[in-house]
Every structure is written in structure tokens, then in C-alpha cells.
């Protein structure tokens, strides 16, 4: 029996259905597409240039004012170009404000506070994020609640406590009340809750590792970017802190912000001298950012990606 039919081409490849992309693959594809670089337009460059000028101008004006004399700074319009007296004013501010001792004290205070805050905040953040114990949520609520209390309310009892301990006019009176901060604990808790997988902690538990071993071998490498950011923020805050060091210290053992008040103690304030002292107090922070700027920026970007 013969059936008449149209000729069929055998060289045409058969269509195959498109492979299904799993849900995780789609998410990865979206991430790859989101990570592609986009070219910025002229408006973006203009806005970035304006923001950079606004951010750099206060530092530039400080340098300009520190390089002239008091009469020139007070004129209208003020100078906008550096003068010839920069190093002379810096030397005067260094001698009159005892900036050498003040910078050493500020380096000790800010370094110890930053290191202790990073250590204790990372420990507490790991406990609140990954450990299960009774009262965890209540304790975390209490820690967050302390952020709502103005620190000025505790100045009088804290000063009395430091006097009873015999730490008045000494650096431990500035260091010990700020060894850890609630902001740092909350920051590390939020970072570790997202960046540290529960499976990694459970696998370490199965292998017999205790909590401190997990913290040292697993948590610290994962939390390194956030720790770098927290160290920078805490160091800058402790270096620039004025209120509590001014209350508990005197001019014989000052930090940099306290020492700068000596420059404005005269009947007629020398604005160029004050600006020179402020520039001296800013130089260590600029040097730290120049040395560790790449690590700090990479830590911020890693934290943003994790978030």
C-alpha cells in the first residue's frame, strides 16, 4: 500500500526545547548582569565634581587660613590662595598647644578604643547573630536601647566613678567608658547575620570546634571587611571626641581636641593659629586614610555586596 505524501526534508535539525534555568542560576545571571559596568553621562561627572569640591573645600580653607596671618584672614573678601606663613604657624601651634604630647595621648586613646571596640563588638555580634541562648532577644533590645540615651546624662555619675577609682586627669578615664559601643555591636550583628552562613557554623560544630575556635578560624576571616570599617569609624570618632576628654582631663595631659582649646584662650583669638592647630590635628587622620584607604574602601564595598 502506497501513501502519497509530501517530501520531507531530513537535513532540517529538529527543534529542542530551551533548557530550564534553575532558580539559583537565574539569580546568578541577574547578579552578573547587575555587575556589568555602565558608562556615566556628563551629568554624573558634574555632580561628582561638585560633591568633591564641597567635600575638599573645608580642608583647603583650613590650609589657606593656616598659611596667612590673622589680619589677612579677617579681611573681606578673605584670601583663597595659600600664604607664606604655613610652616611658621604650624610651629607656633605645635609649641603653644603642646601638640606632641597631645598627639601621643590621642593615638593611645583612639587606638585602644578602636581595637577594643572591634574585638568586643565582633564577639557580641557573633553571639547575637549565630548563637542560641536564653534572653538573647532581650539583651539585644537592651543594647539597642542604650543607643537612645544621650551620653550627656551619664557625665556626672561617670565623673564621680572615675574620681573614686583615682583615674581623674588620666587617660584610663577616657578609655575605659568607651571600650565598646552599642552601635558597633549592632553593626557587627547585622553584618554577621547576612555574611556568615549557618551551615558553616554547624559544620564546625560537627567537627568538634568550640565557640572560641569557630570565632577565631571562621568568624574573623568573614568579618574582616566590617571590622576594618568599624575600626576606621571608631578611631576617627575617638580622635575627634572633645566633650568627655575636656571634662575628665586637664591641660597637663590633653588629647588633641582638648589641646586645641589652648590656642583660643587669649583675649584676641588668632584665627590663623587656630587653623594651624586644626590642620595639625587632621594630618594623622589623613595619613591613616592614605595608608589604609584601599583596605577601608574595599571593606565598605564588601559590606555593601554582602548586604
Protein Blocks (a to p, Z undefined) as FASTA:
>chain_A
ZZddddddfkbccddddddddfklmmmmmmmmmmpccdddfklmmmmmmmmmmmmmmmmm
mmmmmmmcfklmmpccddfbdcfklmmmmmmmmmmnommmmmmmmmmmmmmmmmmmmmmm
mmmmmmmmmpccehklmmmmmmmmmmmpcfklmmmmmmmmmmmnopgoiaklmmmmmmpc
fklmmmmmmmmmmmmcfklmmmmmmnopafklmmmmmmmmmmmmmmmmmmmmmmmmmmmp
mklmmmmmcfklccfklmmmmmmmpmbdcfklmmmmmmmmmmmmmmmmmmmmmmmmmmmm
mmmmmZZ
